[in-house]
Amino acid sequence: MADKTWRVVNVEPVDKTGKTYRTMEDAGCDLILGRDGLDFPWDEYTEEELIQLCKGADAIIGGSRERYTRRLIESIPNLRILSKHGTGTDRIDIEAATERGVLVTHTPVNSAAVAEHTVALMLALMKRIREADRRIRQGGWRDNDLQASLIGGKTVGIVGFGRIGVELAKRLQGWDVVILAYDPYVGAETFVKCGVIRCTTLDEMLPQVDVLSLNAVLTRENRHMIGKEVFKRMKKTAYVVNTSRGEIIDESTLIDALKDGDIAGAALDVMEKEPPLQENELLRLDNTIVTPHMSAWTPEMNWKLTATAMENALAALQDEIPKYVKNPEVIARWRSRFVKK
């Protein structure tokens, strides 16, 4: 076993096998494990507690439970990398990390799992699985009020055409659907290659779709992008599926749209507040399906995410550029600070 060289804080550990922990220790890491990342209800750190936990860290491995703030990042002078376990980095102050010469990485290796869950939610909505299951458990049976919809012949709109959007489009091929996609940051060749119709604006897509699938990364610009005006422009028979981030939808206007019949239903794997309050009306409406941010929550994906986050952290500690850097503009400065000549 190597001498302990680097202090690594795994804030939200999820590796029940311990394999990644042993690998890091063998590589010379003094590994500090925070509160279990799988426990529920979540026991979040206060900012002050997190600062104390991460004191003196060379690397932080974090998940989606905590917020990694400017104050935290600035309190750790030798921090080389903040390695995110998971795809979304909206809880990390990337601007502050970049200013400090800190790499921020993520693990966008769960695209297939999220795409599968998206299709499952889409079908569950259109086939009215939740309502049918409840009906029969209550002693009822089918009637004219409980008719499902075919996905064949419909139009699916994908908002956000990165890794997950592309994987979703692949899984919809052969279903006899028209696939539209909107992403202003993706080149036209990607849409052509995937056999989808590119929409240059969201407004162009909205009146056409029977299912609107949200697969975009959360940014300051697209927070509450899906709200009242969007729902008004959609078909009253259309459905919304969100497996990206809850804050992309303005939940209060979604509730109004569902109650007023502006859209037919919604399936959500993510919500603005997680876990949601039990008073949240989305949990009580008949035309909603809600799952607990579990689209990539499989043993295979948990292991792959964990291993990739570890690999990213070790690469940075060993003076190498890791995979999946979110702030590549910092690399030159990071090299000048940490890489030995």
NORWOJO-V752095 format. One record per backbone hydrogen bond with DSSP energy under -1.0 kcal/mol. CO is the residue of the C=O (numbers start at 1). NH is the residue of the N-H. Records with the same first field share a line. If there is no record, write none. Layout:
# NORWOJO-V752095
CO = NH + NH
This chain:
# NORWOJO-V752095
6 = 30
7 = 58 + 59
8 = 32
9 = 61
10 = 34
13 = 37
14 = 16
18 = 22
19 = 23
20 = 24
21 = 25
22 = 26
23 = 27
24 = 29
25 = 28
26 = 2
28 = 5 + 6
29 = 31
30 = 8
32 = 10
46 = 50
47 = 51
48 = 52
49 = 53
50 = 54
54 = 57
58 = 80
59 = 9
60 = 83
61 = 11
62 = 85
68 = 93
69 = 73
70 = 74
73 = 76
76 = 79
80 = 103
81 = 60
82 = 105
83 = 62
84 = 86
86 = 107
89 = 92
91 = 68
92 = 94
93 = 97
94 = 98
95 = 99
96 = 100
97 = 102
98 = 101
103 = 82
104 = 326
105 = 84
107 = 109
110 = 114
111 = 115
112 = 116
113 = 117
114 = 118
115 = 119
116 = 120
117 = 121
118 = 122
119 = 123
120 = 124
121 = 125
122 = 126
123 = 127
124 = 129
126 = 149
128 = 132
129 = 133
130 = 134
131 = 135
132 = 136
133 = 137
134 = 138
135 = 140
136 = 139
143 = 146
151 = 154
154 = 178
155 = 210 + 211
156 = 180
157 = 213
158 = 182
159 = 215
162 = 166
163 = 167
164 = 168
165 = 169
166 = 170
167 = 171
168 = 172
172 = 175
176 = 153
178 = 156
179 = 197
180 = 158
181 = 199
182 = 160
183 = 186
187 = 190
188 = 192
189 = 193
190 = 194
191 = 196
192 = 195
197 = 181
202 = 206
205 = 208 + 209
210 = 239
211 = 157
212 = 241
213 = 159
214 = 243
222 = 225
226 = 250
227 = 231
228 = 232
235 = 238
238 = 264
239 = 212
240 = 267
241 = 214
242 = 269
245 = 248
246 = 249
247 = 224
248 = 226
249 = 251
250 = 254
251 = 255
252 = 256
253 = 257
254 = 258
255 = 259
256 = 260
257 = 262 + 263
265 = 240
266 = 289
267 = 242
268 = 291
269 = 293
277 = 280
280 = 283
281 = 284 + 285
287 = 266
289 = 268
291 = 293
294 = 297
296 = 298
298 = 302
299 = 303
300 = 304
301 = 305
302 = 306
303 = 307
304 = 308
305 = 309
306 = 310
307 = 311
308 = 312
309 = 313
310 = 314
311 = 315
312 = 316
313 = 317
314 = 318
315 = 320
316 = 319
324 = 106
327 = 330
328 = 331
330 = 334
331 = 335
332 = 336
333 = 337
334 = 338
335 = 339
